[in-house]
Structures are given as C-alpha cells and as structure tokens.
Amino acid sequence: DDKGVWTCGITGSPTNCKANYAPANCPKS
C-alpha cells in the first residue's frame, strides 16, 4: 500500500512513512 508514503506528506509525520522510505523521500506539503 503506497498510502504510507503519502500519509507522511499529508500528516507531516515521518513516522507514518513506510520503512523502506526515508523521511526525505516523503512528499512535502
């Protein structure tokens, strides 16, 4: 589920990113 990546950008919480995605790779809003 790729929502984990987008959730990081939407909520602004890097902890919501998938384990294989670094916070720097999360979409920034």
N, CA, C and O atoms as a Tinker XYZ file with bonds, in Angstrom:
   116  protein
     1  N      0.845000   -1.208000    0.000000    73     2
     2  CA     0.000000    0.000000    0.000000    64     1     3
     3  C      0.872000    1.247000    0.000000    63     2     4     5
     4  O      1.611000    1.498000    0.953000    81     3
     5  N      0.784000    2.017000   -1.060000    73     3     6
     6  CA     1.651000    3.200000   -1.166000    64     5     7
     7  C      1.123000    4.366000   -0.344000    63     6     8     9
     8  O      1.770000    5.412000   -0.282000    81     7
     9  N     -0.033000    4.213000    0.288000    73     7    10
    10  CA    -0.597000    5.309000    1.084000    64     9    11
    11  C      0.328000    5.707000    2.219000    63    10    12    13
    12  O      0.289000    6.847000    2.682000    81    11
    13  N      1.161000    4.776000    2.671000    73    11    14
    14  CA     2.087000    5.066000    3.764000    64    13    15
    15  C      3.022000    6.204000    3.398000    63    14    16    17
    16  O      3.397000    7.010000    4.250000    81    15
    17  N      3.400000    6.266000    2.116000    73    15    18
    18  CA     4.301000    7.317000    1.666000    64    17    19
    19  C      3.586000    8.654000    1.672000    63    18    20    21
    20  O      4.108000    9.648000    2.178000    81    19
    21  N      2.386000    8.671000    1.105000    73    19    22
    22  CA     1.642000    9.929000    1.011000    64    21    23
    23  C      1.179000   10.410000    2.374000    63    22    24    25
    24  O      1.103000   11.613000    2.625000    81    23
    25  N      0.869000    9.467000    3.252000    73    23    26
    26  CA     0.402000    9.839000    4.588000    64    25    27
    27  C      1.433000   10.714000    5.274000    63    26    28    29
    28  O      1.083000   11.649000    5.996000    81    27
    29  N      2.715000   10.409000    5.047000    73    27    30
    30  CA     3.786000   11.175000    5.665000    64    29    31
    31  C      3.685000   12.627000    5.233000    63    30    32    33
    32  O      3.813000   13.531000    6.058000    81    31
    33  N      3.454000   12.859000    3.938000    73    31    34
    34  CA     3.383000   14.218000    3.426000    64    33    35
    35  C      2.123000   14.926000    3.899000    63    34    36    37
    36  O      2.138000   16.127000    4.170000    81    35
    37  N      1.023000   14.168000    3.998000    73    35    38
    38  CA    -0.252000   14.767000    4.383000    64    37    39
    39  C     -0.266000   15.114000    5.869000    63    38    40    41
    40  O     -0.698000   16.200000    6.255000    81    39
    41  N      0.209000   14.186000    6.699000    73    39    42
    42  CA     0.154000   14.408000    8.138000    64    41    43
    43  C      1.390000   15.143000    8.636000    63    42    44    45
    44  O      1.379000   15.746000    9.709000    81    43
    45  N      2.458000   15.085000    7.840000    73    43    46
    46  CA     3.695000   15.729000    8.259000    64    45    47
    47  C      4.414000   14.912000    9.309000    63    46    48    49
    48  O      5.308000   15.419000    9.988000    81    47
    49  N      4.031000   13.640000    9.451000    73    47    50
    50  CA     4.678000   12.778000   10.437000    64    49    51
    51  C      5.539000   11.731000    9.739000    63    50    52    53
    52  O      5.006000   10.772000    9.181000    81    51
    53  N      6.852000   11.896000    9.760000    73    51    54
    54  CA     7.774000   10.952000    9.109000    64    53    55
    55  C      7.593000    9.529000    9.616000    63    54    56    57
    56  O      7.918000    8.577000    8.908000    81    55
    57  N      7.083000    9.372000   10.822000    73    55    58
    58  CA     6.894000    8.046000   11.401000    64    57    59
    59  C      5.846000    7.265000   10.629000    63    58    60    61
    60  O      5.795000    6.039000   10.726000    81    59
    61  N      5.011000    7.954000    9.864000    73    59    62
    62  CA     3.974000    7.275000    9.098000    64    61    63
    63  C      4.509000    6.747000    7.774000    63    62    64    65
    64  O      3.815000    6.028000    7.055000    81    63
    65  N      5.761000    7.112000    7.456000    73    63    66
    66  CA     6.363000    6.646000    6.204000    64    65    67
    67  C      6.616000    5.156000    6.286000    63    66    68    69
    68  O      6.794000    4.603000    7.371000    81    67
    69  N      6.632000    4.506000    5.124000    73    67    70
    70  CA     6.989000    3.085000    5.100000    64    69    71
    71  C      8.442000    2.938000    5.512000    63    70    72    73
    72  O      9.237000    3.869000    5.386000    81    71
    73  N      8.772000    1.770000    6.001000    73    71    74
    74  CA    10.137000    1.526000    6.489000    64    73    75
    75  C     11.166000    1.680000    5.372000    63    74    76    77
    76  O     12.308000    2.057000    5.637000    81    75
    77  N     10.783000    1.394000    4.135000    73    75    78
    78  CA    11.736000    1.474000    3.024000    64    77    79
    79  C     11.764000    2.868000    2.405000    63    78    80    81
    80  O     12.376000    3.060000    1.355000    81    79
    81  N     11.118000    3.832000    3.032000    73    79    82
    82  CA    11.148000    5.209000    2.542000    64    81    83
    83  C     11.741000    6.109000    3.605000    63    82    84    85
    84  O     11.314000    6.080000    4.760000    81    83
    85  N     12.712000    6.900000    3.226000    73    83    86
    86  CA    13.307000    7.835000    4.178000    64    85    87
    87  C     12.438000    9.079000    4.252000    63    86    88    89
    88  O     11.796000    9.432000    3.262000    81    87
    89  N     12.397000    9.760000    5.406000    73    87    90
    90  CA    11.593000   10.979000    5.579000    64    89    91
    91  C     11.878000   11.994000    4.488000    63    90    92    93
    92  O     10.982000   12.734000    4.082000    81    91
    93  N     13.114000   12.041000    4.007000    73    91    94
    94  CA    13.492000   12.997000    2.964000    64    93    95
    95  C     12.798000   12.672000    1.649000    63    94    96    97
    96  O     12.633000   13.546000    0.798000    81    95
    97  N     12.388000   11.406000    1.481000    73    95    98
    98  CA    11.729000   10.991000    0.246000    64    97    99
    99  C     10.226000   11.198000    0.298000    63    98   100   101
   100  O      9.537000   11.022000   -0.707000    81    99
   101  N      9.714000   11.570000    1.467000    73    99   102
   102  CA     8.275000   11.779000    1.596000    64   101   103
   103  C      7.875000   13.070000    0.902000    63   102   104   105
   104  O      8.632000   14.040000    0.916000    81   103
   105  N      6.693000   13.096000    0.294000    73   103   106
   106  CA     6.188000   14.325000   -0.330000    64   105   107
   107  C      6.040000   15.418000    0.704000    63   106   108   109
   108  O      5.512000   15.178000    1.790000    81   107
   109  N      6.503000   16.622000    0.380000    73   107   110
   110  CA     6.394000   17.721000    1.337000    64   109   111
   111  C      5.212000   18.603000    0.973000    63   110   112   113
   112  O      5.057000   18.975000   -0.191000    81   111
   113  N      4.384000   18.942000    1.936000    73   111   114
   114  CA     3.207000   19.756000    1.676000    64   113   115
   115  C      3.442000   21.164000    2.183000    63   114   116
   116  O      2.564000   22.018000    2.060000    81   115
